[in-house]
Amino acid sequence: QLQVVESGGGLVQAGGSLRLTCVTSDDNFSAYSMGWFRQVPGKEREFVARISWYNNDDRYASFALGRFSISRDNDKKTVYLQMNSMRPEDTAVYYCNRDPPTTTWGQGTQVTVSS
């Protein structure tokens, strides 16, 4: 069962940056594409970004394109999300998971962007 621990969230002003980190326990980490997702209370969880397992090809939701960057370190079984030029609408709990995601989710990390 995949276990992940997300961290790096916090309070940031609009225009600021945060770097999220997701450490996994997955011994097969390098064999899976990984993604970041986010959820606002009362709304469904949505896709933010993904990075492939075989060539590090990355893809982004339209709102993240040009502002966010996903990366991974297979040796550390870790995936990162660098978020720049942040906006109040980026406020959410951010989660990482395989992509497509498994049914097991971590606790996420809260990101709050003040205007």
Summary of the structure (lengths in Angstrom):
residues: 115
radius of gyration: 13.1
end to end distance: 38.8
largest distance: 40.6
contacts: 333
relative contact order: 0.33
helix: 5%
strand: 48%
